[in-house]
Amino acid sequence: MARWVPHSVLRRRSLIALAITTACGSDQSAVQSGSGRIADVASSVAASSVQAQGAPSPGRQPASGAVQSLTRAAGGAQGSEYIARRGVPSATTSDGMIVGRIGGGERASRDTIIVPTHDLAACEPFTQRLLPSAADGVGNAVVWLVGVASGPADTASRRSALRLAGCRLEPRVQRVPVGGTVMLSSKDPMMTRLRFVDVGGDGPPRTTVLFNDAGQVVPTSAATTRGGLVEVRDDLHPWVRAYIAVAPHPFVAVTGADGQFRFDGVPAGRYTLVVWSEVLGTRTRELTVTSGVETRIDVKY
C-alpha cells in the first residue's frame, strides 16, 4: 500500500513513497507525478517462470498451471465469474492502472522458413516470424491478470476474424472476449480440419471446423464459451497454427512488437500477472494495485 508524501516534503527532501509487495520479495515504489501517482514494480527480482519453449514443436505445449490460469482468472469458486459494473464509468477514482512492457525478445526474434510437404498447389514455402520484436520487446505475448472478480465491462469487439490464406492462419495470436464470435475464412483450395484445443490441456477439442474449398466462411462461438488460451491447429497441415486468448475479463492483452500493454480501471487489490509467449514460455509476477496509482511493471525473458 502506497504512503502519500506531501508535496512540500517532496520538494524539500526528494523523498518517494514506498509500496512493498511482499510476495516473491519484490519491491514496488510509488511517486507522485503531475497526472497522479506512479508505482514501479522492481524488475531486479527474478520472475517465477516455466521453462521456455523454444521454437514450437508439432505437439501441444507441456501442461502449465500458469498457462491454464487464464481459465480461472476471474472470481467465484471456479475462477470463471466476472461481474461487470453497469451504469458507471469504465474507470473510477477507486481503481488503479497497470502499464507494462515485456522485454527480452530480440535474441529470439528470427524468421522461420516453412516448407509445406503436401497440397503444394495452395501451400508454397513461406517465411514467418513467430516473435516480432522492436527495441527488444516481445510481440505476440499474451498478458493477463489472475484474481479479478469484478470491474469495468469489456468493451472489445465481440467479433473477430481468423483467416487461412497461403497455408497459414492470421493473425497468429489474438484476443477474443468470452462469448465472442470468430469468423473463420479460407482462401485455400484444400481440405482443412481446424481443431481448437486448450494449451496445456489434455481434454477434447472445444470445437472442430472443416473447410473443403476456397471462399468458405464459418462463424463459431463454440471455442469462446469459457476463458482460456486456445490453440488452433490443422490436423491435415501441422504447420498451420494460431492462438486465441479467450478473455474472461477486460485485463487480457496481446502485445505488439514493442512488448507494451496497459490495463485501465483495475480494482485495487493484489493480483498475479501472467505472461505467455509461444516461443519463450511463461512468466508470472505478483503485484499490488492501489487506488489512483499507475503501477508500472517490466517483465524480461
Sequence and secondary structure as in RCSB ss.txt:
>XXXX:A:sequence
MARWVPHSVLRRRSLIALAITTACGSDQSAVQSGSGRIADVASSVAASSVQAQGAPSPGRQPASGAVQSLTRAAG
GAQGSEYIARRGVPSATTSDGMIVGRIGGGERASRDTIIVPTHDLAACEPFTQRLLPSAADGVGNAVVWLVGVAS
GPADTASRRSALRLAGCRLEPRVQRVPVGGTVMLSSKDPMMTRLRFVDVGGDGPPRTTVLFNDAGQVVPTSAATT
RGGLVEVRDDLHPWVRAYIAVAPHPFVAVTGADGQFRFDGVPAGRYTLVVWSEVLGTRTRELTVTSGVETRIDVK
Y
>XXXX:A:secstr
      HHHHHHH   EEEE  GGG EEEEEEETTEEEEEE SSS  EEE    S  SS     HHHHGGGG SB
STTS B EE  SS SS TTEEEEEEEEE  GGG  EEEE   S TTT   EEEESS  STTB TT EEEEE   E
ES   S SEEEEEEETTEEESSEEEEETT EEEEEE SSS EEEEEEETT  S  SEEEEE STT EEEE GGGS
S EEEEEEETTEEEEEEEEEEESSS EEE  TT EEEEEEEESEEEEEEEEETTTEEEEEEEEE TTEEEEEEEE
 
